[in-house]
Amino acid sequence: MITTKQLIRSALTQIKTAPLNTALYISGVALAVTTVMVLSIIYHVKLSPIYPENNRDRMAYLQQVRATKKDGSGMSQYYMSHTLVKNWLSDLKSADAVAVISDSDQPATIMIPGQEILYNAVTKFTNPDFFKVYDYEFIAGVPFSPDDIAAGRNVAVLNQNKADELFGNAEASIGREIEVNFKSTKVIGVVKPGSAISANSFGEAFLPYTAIPGYDKDGDVGPYIAVFLIKPGKTIDDLKAEISEHIRKSDSTIDVTHYIFNQPYTHYEQTFGSAYVDEDGNAKDAKTLGYYAIVALILLLVPAMNLSGLIIGGINRRSGEIAIRKSFGASRSGLLWQLMVENFILTLLGAIAGLFLSYVAVYFSRQWIFTISDSWVNAYDSVPELSPEMLLSPTLFAIVLIAALILNIASSLIPSWWTLRHPIVQSLNEKR
């Protein structure tokens, strides 16, 4: 019985005796794993619980609204108006919190009174529930309150990067006055930064939406979207039913009918957008991840077919060794296991190299690579931050291991099995 130490020693011997084949094999594995891992990292960042979106399994989204006059005289489509927010989203029993966000997010001009330096910041106008839906960590200060919203106070929460840029550190920011688009605003909180990859939660300065002039000027539709934190024990269907009932009651008293396209959507539906909904905005079958799995499998199997040629060549060079070992009683299954393990060691080296290369590729292309499914990411030329939890997770390491196993089995099992079926004499003749 060959020990693990002997298997490793045998694999190292093969590396030394055929360095070119070894380099080609490891490079082929690394390239395949890199491609699969880049796709996996993108989907991991989009779907897994990532700060500050730690509750993605409980989050739901309501955005598009279509308003049609009951007499058929007109139609409009955008987001919710302030009146709709009040009528539809108040006192929801299926939600722990409802973040109301204005689509007015844009680079704002920030100044410190008494200074002439202009700073830019991506602003997000929202409500206090925003900091319940999104699990932002407060480094200093507090979020704005319902009283701040009701009174229309000009207050702001900065992320740490912007606070450091303006005042040197978070603590020095609290209570300071800044001018946001030339409007005096008091800093009351500082949060750990999120990432521009997460469109709905990202911001460098968070302000009450009541700070927007004319925030409550109504039409049939308006500028507001909603993100819900579904209450434990409730489902997305419970939330949909409750909102639909509020819409029915609200529409019964006006001359407009509103349609919300089977919203709210789950985080999965929201993430894949047009890939997940039909032209009317209704959710389709969830096949996007299935397509990704098929693409990933192809990306692994195609190079596996090429790598199998290198393996066949390596086994043919060892045909004499294999024949002698068979003549001394080595079993076919034992030899097969040895060849599989030796090739897996090489495959694992390639997979580790591919993992490293994927991190390098994602890091240096992060400003555009995440726009594959979300064009908002570089809308303001903000370089997205990549936290360790985005890149280092058990899920991603499991994908690397599975990819290595698939490559190893697909590229080495059949060639090894076929060669070991040859009679001893034939193997010796092949060595000649």
Secondary structure in CASP SS format (residue, H / E / C, confidence):
PFRMAT SS
TARGET T0000
AUTHOR 0000-0000-0000
METHOD secondary structure of the structure
MODEL  1
M C 1.00
I C 1.00
T C 1.00
T H 1.00
K H 1.00
Q H 1.00
L H 1.00
I H 1.00
R H 1.00
S H 1.00
A H 1.00
L H 1.00
T H 1.00
Q H 1.00
I H 1.00
K H 1.00
T H 1.00
A C 1.00
P H 1.00
L H 1.00
N H 1.00
T H 1.00
A H 1.00
L H 1.00
Y H 1.00
I H 1.00
S H 1.00
G H 1.00
V H 1.00
A H 1.00
L H 1.00
A H 1.00
V H 1.00
T H 1.00
T H 1.00
V H 1.00
M H 1.00
V H 1.00
L H 1.00
S H 1.00
I H 1.00
I H 1.00
Y H 1.00
H H 1.00
V H 1.00
K H 1.00
L H 1.00
S C 1.00
P C 1.00
I E 1.00
Y C 1.00
P C 1.00
E E 1.00
N C 1.00
N C 1.00
R H 1.00
D H 1.00
R H 1.00
M E 1.00
A E 1.00
Y E 1.00
L E 1.00
Q C 1.00
Q C 1.00
V E 1.00
R E 1.00
A E 1.00
T E 1.00
K E 1.00
K C 1.00
D C 1.00
G C 1.00
S C 1.00
G C 1.00
M E 1.00
S E 1.00
Q E 1.00
Y E 1.00
Y E 1.00
M E 1.00
S C 1.00
H H 1.00
T H 1.00
L H 1.00
V H 1.00
K H 1.00
N H 1.00
W H 1.00
L H 1.00
S C 1.00
D C 1.00
L C 1.00
K C 1.00
S C 1.00
A E 1.00
D E 1.00
A E 1.00
V E 1.00
A E 1.00
V E 1.00
I E 1.00
S E 1.00
D C 1.00
S C 1.00
D C 1.00
Q C 1.00
P E 1.00
A E 1.00
T E 1.00
I E 1.00
M E 1.00
I C 1.00
P C 1.00
G C 1.00
Q C 1.00
E C 1.00
I C 1.00
L C 1.00
Y E 1.00
N E 1.00
A E 1.00
V E 1.00
T E 1.00
K E 1.00
F E 1.00
T E 1.00
N C 1.00
P C 1.00
D C 1.00
F H 1.00
F H 1.00
K H 1.00
V H 1.00
Y C 1.00
D C 1.00
Y C 1.00
E C 1.00
F E 1.00
I E 1.00
A E 1.00
G E 1.00
V C 1.00
P C 1.00
F C 1.00
S C 1.00
P H 1.00
D H 1.00
D H 1.00
I H 1.00
A H 1.00
A H 1.00
G C 1.00
R C 1.00
N C 1.00
V E 1.00
A E 1.00
V E 1.00
L E 1.00
N E 1.00
Q H 1.00
N H 1.00
K H 1.00
A H 1.00
D H 1.00
E H 1.00
L H 1.00
F H 1.00
G C 1.00
N C 1.00
A H 1.00
E H 1.00
A H 1.00
S H 1.00
I C 1.00
G C 1.00
R C 1.00
E E 1.00
I E 1.00
E E 1.00
V E 1.00
N C 1.00
F C 1.00
K E 1.00
S E 1.00
T E 1.00
K E 1.00
V E 1.00
I E 1.00
G E 1.00
V E 1.00
V E 1.00
K C 1.00
P C 1.00
G C 1.00
S C 1.00
A C 1.00
I C 1.00
S C 1.00
A C 1.00
N C 1.00
S C 1.00
F C 1.00
G C 1.00
E C 1.00
A E 1.00
F E 1.00
L E 1.00
P E 1.00
Y H 1.00
T H 1.00
A H 1.00
I C 1.00
P C 1.00
G C 1.00
Y C 1.00
D C 1.00
K C 1.00
D C 1.00
G C 1.00
D C 1.00
V C 1.00
G E 1.00
P C 1.00
Y E 1.00
I E 1.00
A E 1.00
V E 1.00
F E 1.00
L E 1.00
I E 1.00
K C 1.00
P C 1.00
G C 1.00
K C 1.00
T C 1.00
I H 1.00
D H 1.00
D H 1.00
L H 1.00
K H 1.00
A H 1.00
E H 1.00
I H 1.00
S H 1.00
E H 1.00
H H 1.00
I H 1.00
R H 1.00
K H 1.00
S H 1.00
D H 1.00
S C 1.00
T C 1.00
I C 1.00
D C 1.00
V E 1.00
T E 1.00
H E 1.00
Y E 1.00
I C 1.00
F C 1.00
N C 1.00
Q C 1.00
P C 1.00
Y E 1.00
T E 1.00
H H 1.00
Y H 1.00
E H 1.00
Q H 1.00
T H 1.00
F H 1.00
G H 1.00
S H 1.00
A H 1.00
Y C 1.00
V E 1.00
D C 1.00
E C 1.00
D C 1.00
G C 1.00
N C 1.00
A E 1.00
K C 1.00
D C 1.00
A C 1.00
K C 1.00
T H 1.00
L H 1.00
G H 1.00
Y H 1.00
Y H 1.00
A H 1.00
I H 1.00
V H 1.00
A H 1.00
L H 1.00
I H 1.00
L H 1.00
L H 1.00
L H 1.00
V H 1.00
P H 1.00
A H 1.00
M H 1.00
N H 1.00
L H 1.00
S H 1.00
G H 1.00
L H 1.00
I H 1.00
I H 1.00
G H 1.00
G H 1.00
I H 1.00
N H 1.00
R H 1.00
R C 1.00
S H 1.00
G H 1.00
E H 1.00
I H 1.00
A H 1.00
I H 1.00
R H 1.00
K H 1.00
S H 1.00
F C 1.00
G C 1.00
A C 1.00
S C 1.00
R H 1.00
S H 1.00
G H 1.00
L H 1.00
L H 1.00
W H 1.00
Q H 1.00
L H 1.00
M H 1.00
V H 1.00
E H 1.00
N H 1.00
F H 1.00
I H 1.00
L H 1.00
T H 1.00
L H 1.00
L H 1.00
G H 1.00
A H 1.00
I H 1.00
A H 1.00
G H 1.00
L H 1.00
F H 1.00
L H 1.00
S H 1.00
Y H 1.00
V H 1.00
A H 1.00
V H 1.00
Y H 1.00
F H 1.00
S C 1.00
R H 1.00
Q H 1.00
W H 1.00
I H 1.00
F H 1.00
T H 1.00
I H 1.00
S C 1.00
D C 1.00
S H 1.00
W H 1.00
V H 1.00
N H 1.00
A C 1.00
Y C 1.00
D C 1.00
S C 1.00
V C 1.00
P C 1.00
E C 1.00
L C 1.00
S C 1.00
P H 1.00
E H 1.00
M H 1.00
L H 1.00
L C 1.00
S C 1.00
P H 1.00
T H 1.00
L H 1.00
F H 1.00
A H 1.00
I H 1.00
V H 1.00
L H 1.00
I H 1.00
A H 1.00
A H 1.00
L H 1.00
I H 1.00
L H 1.00
N H 1.00
I H 1.00
A H 1.00
S H 1.00
S H 1.00
L H 1.00
I H 1.00
P H 1.00
S H 1.00
W H 1.00
W H 1.00
T H 1.00
L H 1.00
R C 1.00
H C 1.00
P C 1.00
I H 1.00
V H 1.00
Q H 1.00
S H 1.00
L H 1.00
N H 1.00
E H 1.00
K H 1.00
R C 1.00
END
